Amino acid sequence: LVQTFYINMICIPITARSPEDTVSEMISASKHADIVELRIDYIPELQNAEACIEESLKRKTKPVIITNRPEREGGKFNGSEQDRLRLLQKAIDLGADYVDVEYDSIKQITRRNSSKIIISHHNFKETPHNLSKIYDDICQQKPDIVKIVTYANDIIDNIRIFELLKSAQIPTISFCMGEPGYISRILTKKFGGFLTFASLEKGKESAPGQLTVDELSKIYHFKEINEETKLYGIIGNPVSHSMSPAIHNASFIEKGLNNVYVPLKIANIDAFMRECRKIDFQGFSVTIPHKESVLPFLDDLDHTARKIGAINTIVNRKGKLTGYNTDCMAAVMGLEYSMKEANETLNNKKVSIIGAGGAARAIAFGLKEKGCDITIFNRTIERAEKLSHDVKCKFESFEEIHQIDSDILINTTSIGMFPDVNQTPVSKNILKKGMIVFDAVYNPIETRLLREANENGCHTVNGLSMFINQAAEQFRLWTNIDPPIELMTKVVKEML
């Protein structure tokens, strides 16, 4: 049975609170899952939990894991240990396909030939450095499957889990919980994991950081991941809002590429860039706040990126990491298209740019080459001054923005981005009729800034075209294949 289900298994946990709801959810989950986990610790009454085990095993159409997790390991069962173990023993006696038993309880369980025993260890605080010892201790108890689940406090905790999986000698379930551990749930199969867990829908999660089965299947194409899959990701903080995984994964599938793209929430860029080479990512997108801070960790920069001093793309060629900037080209393309519609050009236009980060640098350098008269506005005046010095343009304190006299206003900050959609970088009264207002934020498509600009008679340019164009060029740099731009646009519009 272990060998039969060793390929790309998705397990959906059932967290209903009654036998009737448990069976109903199990039937729904079986349409999507390879295996179902019954979390009987979610059922408050012992008698109901017992009935649930019996009824579920009778009605099953997919293999079933019976789990009765105690509170000490993050579960819901708060009764006596004797009662908890009695329910697990009943599941074994009834011939459940798999029964999950905690490492500290395994000696109190009597095994039967038909049930496979998962011996598990959970740590809800951290990913400890002694994973190999924990694994060896579990193996001493002769499990059919080892399960080690930890909490990720940093993205690099996942790397220790991947190294454990690569060295495992018997079927092993291992990943990290929490948002930083999100990628381990997706990539576990690449490194040899026995299965991953996904909730039936939002709100049905049995652990923090659990994806839904739809996300796992439709965005990350989990079933197609194998040990040959090439890895890509987006480096940023935050990244949960990013639509890059959806468009790049859809594009990889469209072009028949065995690649997967994941979100990488990076707080400490130094530590991640030192450790990431261990798992051989082939490329990265880079977003706020790392477009400049990542530069010291790269082996090379292309000409445009070197001139700008900020990147949004990394390509790994045989272990050499090279940085590129596709924001510059993408922003200029979007603005030029807008100007063309108005029978004008960018040449000699007065431009005010809000922000002095990586996106601002890319756009400022691109527009400088078009002959624009640029002024940088930023809350941290020192950053505005530095960017103006590099671009050879003007800068002003952000408090002076109410006095602007510009043809084009550009927001490069994250102000107004989902979920803070009611924020705007400037007051409505500075948006003059006929002005072009460009917001690099693309989620939502129409930000408050753009909505108020429209109300004041401005021409508006949303961040969608810049986002699509920069992503398309990233795809080309990574794959040497023309990107499916229409598909990319369709995916983003559907999500928005």
PyMOL commands that set and color helices and strands:
alter all, ss='L'
color gray80, all
select helices_A, chain A and resi 19-29+40-42+46-59+71-73+81-93+103-108+131-139+157-167+179-187+213-219+222-224+244-254+269-279+295-297+303-308+327-341+358-369+381-391+398-403+428-430+448-455+464-479+485-495
alter helices_A, ss='H'
color red, helices_A
select strands_A, chain A and resi 9-14+35-39+64-67+98-102+116-122+145-151+172-177+195-197+230-236+259-265+281-286+300-301+313-317+320-324+350-354+373-378+394-397+408-411+436-439+459-461
alter strands_A, ss='S'
color yellow, strands_A
deselect
rebuild
show_as cartoon
